[in-house]
């Protein structure tokens, strides 16, 4: 038996990957411990930006100083040279046909397999339904490290949703690298059908989609969300840029007018997004197009990423926007996002919503609005919005 700790960096799929490794090791008889007390560290890494690789290397280097062995998994492990030059006790586990959880479990060995339901570390569970991406955006390294798009069988996904609910998770997030590409051809189930079926899971409090490309927002999927009582009316729809020239250079599969048209009629949804600032060729006019489109699309929270060239991509050798300009544009975009959030939150004052408490003193409404509210972690609290701060809505339990 070996004691281990797990840390993840990056997106919801990265968390799901890390949790899969955690559960595989627990089922193999190993024991989870705090990072400072464990013999082995598992670090599930990210490589979507240069900054993400830097943070991942720092996490691995720190773990190598306090653990006997460190296993590096996740997207960063598949990026050649990303973890070269580190300590000898660091083992990089690149992505292969065999799942990282199985590879790490085999490396550690296992005793008697035990049937257990690990106590959930989070109120919200991330269930990966699809992996990889067959699109080739000019800046994106993800297809290179995660491979082409592929979907899990629907029954496997539904079984995982049931298991997560039985473990005590109140909310399930269907996650994937390109979620809208999910399809179980043999069962004839699309993402819309999966939402409907997963929404029938006994005991499930909420069902959420992690992130979905705007081209995959069709009438069938929107209807499935609206007609499934536990499905959340929150959609995270990556934009990246609001300028048509930049979108074309990025090799995105839409233009600004298509993006807006696909979001028509979704006034009852909270829309969030991703934006890249400082992409090669982005001037001030192109940046303003992005800010304008974010406002016109009624997007609230924006995750802002200053562009950084990724090895192996078409734009790997291109980076003509100065770092100081990227930083300044990122700050302006984040300020716009903050103001959009505050405007939406203020519109809720006096209203009541069901809030899922996911940590002490804090929770989220179904539309992913943050609330500052006391209540038992893991419980739904009916609350009235009293006032707004930059951290969220201050609520009072009803």
N, C-alpha and C positions, 0 to 999 in steps of 0.2 A: 504493500500500500504506500502511495506517495501523496504528500500534501502538495496542493497546487493553488495558484491564484490566476485569475483571468482578467485581462483588461482589453477593451476594444476601442478603436479609433475609427471615426468615419460615420457612415450612414446606418440606416435601420437594418439593411441587409448584413452589414458588418456585425451589428449586435446579434442578429439572428445566428450568424455563423459562429460567433463566440459562444453563444448560449448552447448551441448544438455540441460544441466541444466540451463545455462544462458538464452537460448532462451525460455525455458518453463516458467521461471519466468518473463521474459519480456512480453511474451504473456499473462501472468496472471495479468498484470497491475503493477508489481513491477518495481523498478527503479534501474539501475546499477549505482554504485558510486565508487569513489576511496576507497581503503582499509581503509584509516584513517577516512573516512567520512561515511562509511556504518554502518547500524545497525547489519546486519547479514553477516557473512563470509562463503563462500563455499570453502572448501579445498579438491580438488580431489587428492588422495594420491597414492603413489607407494610403493611396498614392494618387488621388485625383488631382492634387495640386502639389507644387514644390513644397509649400508650407506643410501640407499633410505628411509628406515623406519625412521632412525635418522633425516634426513632432513625433512621428512613429520611431525614428532612429533614437531620439532622446528617450522615449519610453523604454525601448529595448536596452539601450545602454545603461539606464538606471536600474532596470530589472537585473541585468547581468552582474551588477555589483552586489546585489543582495540575495540572489538565488543561485543554487547549484547549476541549474540549467535553465535556458530560456528558449522556448519554441516560438518562432515568428511565423504567423499564418496571415491569411487575408490577402487583399489585393496587392499590398506592397510586397508580399513575399514572391509574387509572380513578376515583379519588375526587376530586370537584370541589373545587378550591382547596387541595388538600393540599400542593402545591409552589409556590403563588403567592408572589411577593415574593423569589424567589431570584435569583441572578446571571443576567445575560443569556446566558451560555454554557450554560445549562441548558435542555435540550429534553425536554419531557414527551411520551412516546409512549403515549397511552391505548390500552386494549384495544379492538380492533375485530375484524371478521371476518377481516382479514388478520393473520397471526401477527406478534408483535412482532419475531421474528427476521428476518422478511422486510422489515419496515418499516425496521429499523435498518440492515440490509444495503443496502437501496436508498439510504438517506440517506448512507451512507459510500461507496457505489459499490464496485465490485469489479473486480479484474483477471481473469486467467485462473482459472477454477474448477479446483481441484485435488482429486483423489481421495485422501483421507488418512484415517488412523485415529489421531486425536489420542490421545496418551498419557493415560490416565485420571488425573484429579486426585485421585480417591478410589478406594478398594478397592470401595466400595459404589456401585452405579449406581441412579439413580431413573428409572423409566420411567413416564411419565404415560399412563394408560389411559382416563381419564375426566376431564372438566373441568366446572365450573359446578355449580349446585345449584338444583333446582326447589322445595326446601322453603323455608319462610319462618319460621325461628325469629325471635322478636320482637326479638332483640338483634343479629342477625348481618348484617354489611354485605357478606359475600362474594357472595351472589346478585346484589347490585346492581353489583358491579364485575367479576364473572366470568360473569354471565349464567346462563341455565338449564342444567340438566344435559344432557350429551351424551357419547357414548362414541366411542372410536376403533374402527375395524374390527379385529377380532381378528388378522387376518393382519398388519396394520401393527404391532400390538403385538408379536407373536411375532417379526417381522423385527427390530424394535428390540431385543428381548431377545437375539437371536442376535448382533446387531452389538455390543452391549455386552460380551457374553462374548468375542467375537473381539478386542475392544480390550484385554482383560485384566482386566475386572471379575470378581471372584470371587462377588459377591453382587448380586442384582438385587432392588430393592424396587418392587413394583407400587403406584403412587401415583395419587391422585385427590382431588378436592374432596369427593365423596361416593362412595367407592369401590364400595360395595355396589350402586349403581345401574348399574354396568357391565352392558351387554348388547349383543351384536352380533346383532340380530334376523335379518338376512339369512343369517348363518351358524348361527344357533341356538345361540350360545355365551353362557353366563352367566359370572359371575365364577368359579364352581366349575370350569366347563369350561376357562376360561382358565388357572387354576392348574394343572390337570392337563396341559394342552398345554405351557405354559411350562416346567413341571418336567421335560419330556423334552428340553430344549435340551442338546445335547452340550457338556460342559465347564462347565456351570453348577454352582457349589458350593452356593449357597443361594438360596432364593426366599422373600421376605418380603412381607407386606401392610403398607402404611403405617398406615392408620387406617380403622376400619370402624364404622358405626353399629350399635348392639346389635340393632335390628330386622332387620338383614340377616344376622345370625348364625343360619343355619339348618342343619339336619342335612346337607344336600347339600354346603355349603361346608366344614363341619368334617370331613366324610368325605374330601373332596378334599385337604385339608391333611394329614390323618393318613395318607392313602394315597399321597402324593407324597413320596418320600424326601428331596428337597432342600427341601421346604417347612418353614418354621420354626414351631415351636409357641410363638409369641409373638403376641399380639393387642393392639393399642392400640384400646380401645373408649371413646370419649368419654362421660362421665357428665354433666358440667356441674353437676348438683345431685342430692342424694339425697332432697330434700323434694318431695312430690307437688304441693303448692301452687305452689312455685317452678317446677317442671317445667312445670306447666300455664301459668303466666305466661310462661315462655320459649317456649311452643308447641313443646316437644319432643314426639315421637310415642311416648312410653312413660311409664310410671310406675315407681316404685321396685320394685314386685313383678315387673313385666315384665323390668326390667333384671336382677334376680337370677335369674329363671327362665331367661332366655336364656343365662346363664353356667353353668348347672348342667351337671355332667359334664365340665367343662374343667379339672379339677385338674391335669392334666399340661401345661397351658399357663401361661406367664407372662403375666399380664394387667396392662396399664398403661392410664392414662386421663388425661382432661382434666377439670378442675373450675374453675368460675367462683365466686369468693367475692364477697359484697357485692352480689349482684343486687338490684334494687329490691324491697323488702319482705322481704328475708332477715333474720330475727331470729336470736338465739342458738339457739333451738330448731331452726329450719330448718337452720342450719349444722351442728348436732350430728347431725341426720338424715343429712347428707352424709358426715360423718366415720364414722358408724356403718355406712352402706351401703358405703363404700369398704372397711372392715374385713371386713364380711360377704361381700363379693364377692371377697375375697382379692386385691385390687389392690395392686401394689407401687409402682412409680414413678407419681407423679401430677404432671402439668404444671399448675401453679396459676396462674390468671389473675384478678387483681382486676378486677371489672367496671368497664368504662368505656363511656359511651354513645357510639354510633356514628351519624353523620349519616345520615338517610334511613331509619332503622329505627323500629319501633314504639315502642321505649323510649328514643328519642333525647333526650327531655326529662325522663327519669326517672333520678334518681341520689340516693337518700335515705339510703344507708348512708355514714357518715363515712369519710373516707380512712384515719384512724387505725384504725378498726375493721376495714376491709378488710385493712390491712397486718398487723394482729395475727392475724386469721383465716387469712390466707395463710401466715404463719409457723407456726401450729399445724398446718395441713394439710401443709405441707412436712416438718415434724418427724415427723408420723405416717407420711408416705411414706418418709422415711429409715429409720425403725424397721422398717417392713414389708420394705423391701429388705434390710436387715441380717439380719432373721430368715430370709428365703429364702436368702440367700447362705450363712449359717452352716449351713444344712441341707445344703449341698453339700460341706462339709469332708470330705476323704478320698475324694471322688468324682473321676472323670476325665471331661473333656469336650473336645470339639474346639473350639478357639478360633481365630477368624480375626483375625490381627494387622492392624489397620487404621491404626496409627500407631506410632512407636517406643515400645516398652514397654507397649503397651496393645492390647487386642482385645476381642472379644465372642463369647460362646457363641451357639448357635443360638437360645436363648430370650431373647437380648438382655441377658444378665447380663454386666456389665463385668468383665474380668480384667486384672490387672497382670502382664504376662508379656513376657519378651524373646523376640524371634524376627524373622525377615525379614518386612517389611511386605508384605501380600498373600498370605501363606502360612497354611495351616491347621496348627496345632500341637496335638498331643494333650497335655493337661496335667492335673496332679493339683492339686486345691484344698488349699492348706496352711493359710491363715488369711484373715481378713476385715478390711478397713479400710473407712472410709466412702466410699472411692473405688472399691471393688470387691474381687474375690477375688485374693489373691496366689497365683499358681500356679507350679508347677515343671514344665518340659517333661519328658515321659516318653520 
